[in-house]
Amino acid sequence: MGDLTNPYSAPRAEEPPFERLAYGDDLMDASQGQRFANLLIDYVCYFVVCFVLGAVLGVIGQADIAGFISWPVMIGYYVFFEGVIGATPGKLVTRTRVVALDGSRASFGQIFGRTLCRFVPFEAFSFLGSGSGWHDRWSKTRVVRVAR
């Protein structure tokens, strides 16, 4: 009765893994929940853009090429939003943004490389067991929370 430790209780972490300052700056990495919300919101926006472009191509009689626009649209979507604004619509909603590892603005090369990495098969599964995906690690970028 003197021992307050319950051997059957779930293990507890000292600190949440995404709250730590892993890079020696005052930026907080986005949580996995925020990253997943980014993915869902961005995919909805991406599909809307593809649908609108496909409909326009169908109306002007170019429906044959509508199937070939998905990858260029995805590349343009991420390169434009992350390269120019620093955040996609999903990241704007969740109040996160893409930065270089040192916290500075990510370069165009990093954003372009990050976007191309999204096409690697099974890249989405690279988040399992890790707080970042291959497109973060390979492009030397990270997604951080925006100060309120």
Sequence and secondary structure as in RCSB ss.txt:
>XXXX:A:sequence
MGDLTNPYSAPRAEEPPFERLAYGDDLMDASQGQRFANLLIDYVCYFVVCFVLGAVLGVIGQADIAGFISWPVMI
GYYVFFEGVIGATPGKLVTRTRVVALDGSRASFGQIFGRTLCRFVPFEAFSFLGSGSGWHDRWSKTRVVRVAR
>XXXX:A:secstr
      TTS    SS TTTS TTSSS  B  HHHHHHHHHHHHHHHHHHHHHHHHHHHHTT GGGGGGSHHHHHH
HHHHHIIIIISS HHHHHHTEEEEETTSSB  HHHHHHHHHHTTSTTGGGGGTTSSS HHHHTTTEEEEE   
